[in-house]
């Protein structure tokens, strides 16, 4: 009987070690590998801010224009509220306030939810037109981008 228990204990120990190693290897593959087969937008790193993905394709902008989300005491605003840009310009919104905001196009051409402090959102305008946008959380926050 002792011999049987000793063999059973050795088998159980071997199975336990094998299962543990298989779990570790699986977690490593999931964490480090797994390149998606469909294209995804990439994060664009900023030296001081966490960046959110842009919904535009990977093209090189002809210019980059910045819009800041600022705290005006008891209200917030996009600064500047109105931009006049050319097709191919990238607009970068940076949340310089302590509150969370959205940057939401009236026509749903672009949208980012939960833009936290010091996060940025990038969008390249590839078609001419007028693009009004707002913050879902703060009704007074509105802006317009005119693209020619």
C-alpha positions as CSV (number, residue, x, y, z in Angstrom):
1,X,0.0,0.0,0.0
2,X,2.9,2.4,0.9
3,X,4.4,1.7,-2.5
4,X,1.1,2.6,-4.3
5,X,0.8,5.9,-2.4
6,X,4.4,6.8,-3.1
7,X,3.8,6.2,-6.9
8,X,0.5,8.1,-6.8
9,X,2.2,11.1,-5.0
10,X,5.0,11.2,-7.5
11,X,2.5,11.2,-10.4
12,X,0.4,13.9,-8.8
13,X,3.5,16.1,-8.2
14,X,4.6,15.6,-11.8
15,X,1.1,16.5,-13.1
16,X,0.9,19.6,-10.8
17,X,4.3,20.8,-12.1
18,X,3.4,20.2,-15.7
19,X,0.1,22.0,-15.3
20,X,1.8,25.0,-13.6
21,X,4.4,25.2,-16.4
22,X,1.7,25.0,-19.1
23,X,-0.2,27.8,-17.4
24,X,2.8,30.0,-17.3
25,X,3.7,29.4,-20.9
26,X,0.1,30.1,-22.0
27,X,0.1,33.4,-20.0
28,X,3.4,34.4,-21.6
29,X,2.1,33.8,-25.1
30,X,-1.1,35.8,-24.4
31,X,0.8,38.7,-22.8
32,X,3.7,38.9,-25.3
33,X,2.5,37.6,-28.6
34,X,-0.8,37.4,-30.4
35,X,-0.4,39.9,-33.3
36,X,-3.9,40.7,-34.6
37,X,-4.8,39.8,-38.1
38,X,-6.9,42.9,-38.6
39,X,-5.4,46.4,-38.8
40,X,-5.6,48.4,-35.6
41,X,-4.9,52.0,-34.8
42,X,-1.7,52.5,-32.9
43,X,-0.9,54.6,-29.8
44,X,1.1,57.6,-30.5
45,X,3.4,58.2,-27.6
46,X,3.9,61.7,-26.2
47,X,6.7,62.5,-23.8
48,X,4.4,63.9,-21.1
49,X,1.0,62.4,-21.8
50,X,-0.7,59.2,-22.3
51,X,-2.1,59.1,-25.9
52,X,-5.3,57.6,-27.2
53,X,-5.6,55.9,-30.6
54,X,-6.6,57.9,-33.6
55,X,-9.4,56.6,-35.7
56,X,-7.7,57.9,-38.9
57,X,-5.6,55.7,-41.2
58,X,-1.8,56.0,-41.0
59,X,-1.0,58.9,-43.2
60,X,1.5,61.7,-42.7
61,X,-0.1,65.0,-41.9
62,X,0.8,68.1,-43.8
63,X,0.6,70.1,-40.5
64,X,-0.2,69.6,-36.8
65,X,-2.4,72.0,-34.9
66,X,-3.1,71.8,-31.2
67,X,-6.3,72.3,-29.2
68,X,-6.1,72.4,-25.5
69,X,-8.9,71.6,-23.1
70,X,-8.7,74.3,-20.4
71,X,-10.2,75.0,-17.0
72,X,-11.9,78.5,-16.9
73,X,-12.7,78.3,-13.2
74,X,-16.2,76.9,-13.1
75,X,-16.4,75.9,-16.8
76,X,-14.2,74.3,-19.4
77,X,-13.4,75.2,-23.0
78,X,-11.6,74.1,-26.1
79,X,-8.8,76.5,-26.9
80,X,-9.1,77.7,-29.6
81,X,-12.8,77.1,-30.1
82,X,-12.6,77.5,-33.9
83,X,-9.9,76.3,-36.2
84,X,-9.4,76.9,-39.9
85,X,-7.2,74.2,-41.4
86,X,-6.3,72.6,-44.7
87,X,-7.1,69.0,-45.7
88,X,-4.4,66.7,-44.4
89,X,-3.9,68.6,-41.1
90,X,-3.7,66.7,-37.9
91,X,-5.5,68.1,-34.9
92,X,-4.2,67.1,-31.4
93,X,-6.5,67.7,-28.5
94,X,-4.8,67.8,-25.1
95,X,-6.7,67.7,-21.8
96,X,-5.0,70.3,-19.7
97,X,-7.7,70.3,-17.0
98,X,-8.3,68.0,-14.1
99,X,-11.7,66.8,-15.3
100,X,-12.4,64.0,-17.7
101,X,-13.8,65.1,-21.1
102,X,-14.9,63.8,-24.5
103,X,-14.2,65.1,-28.0
104,X,-17.3,64.1,-29.9
105,X,-18.0,65.1,-33.5
106,X,-21.7,66.2,-34.2
107,X,-21.6,63.8,-37.2
108,X,-19.7,61.1,-35.4
109,X,-16.7,61.5,-37.7
110,X,-14.5,61.3,-34.6
111,X,-15.1,60.5,-31.0
112,X,-13.0,59.8,-27.9
113,X,-14.6,59.0,-24.5
114,X,-13.0,59.6,-21.1
115,X,-10.0,61.8,-22.1
116,X,-8.3,62.1,-18.7
117,X,-5.8,64.7,-17.6
118,X,-2.8,65.1,-19.9
119,X,-4.1,62.6,-22.4
120,X,-4.1,63.5,-26.0
121,X,-6.3,62.5,-29.0
122,X,-5.2,62.9,-32.6
123,X,-7.3,63.1,-35.8
124,X,-6.2,63.8,-39.4
125,X,-8.8,65.6,-41.4
126,X,-8.8,64.1,-44.9
127,X,-12.0,65.7,-46.3
128,X,-13.0,69.4,-46.6
129,X,-16.0,70.5,-44.6
130,X,-17.2,72.0,-41.3
131,X,-16.8,69.7,-38.3
132,X,-18.6,70.9,-35.1
133,X,-17.7,69.0,-31.9
134,X,-18.5,69.1,-28.2
135,X,-17.9,67.4,-24.8
136,X,-20.6,65.0,-23.7
137,X,-19.9,65.8,-20.0
138,X,-19.8,69.6,-20.2
139,X,-22.6,71.1,-22.4
140,X,-20.9,74.5,-22.8
141,X,-17.8,73.0,-24.4
142,X,-18.1,73.3,-28.1
143,X,-15.7,73.8,-31.0
144,X,-15.6,73.9,-34.8
145,X,-13.0,72.8,-37.3
146,X,-13.3,74.3,-40.8
147,X,-11.3,72.3,-43.3
148,X,-10.6,73.7,-46.8
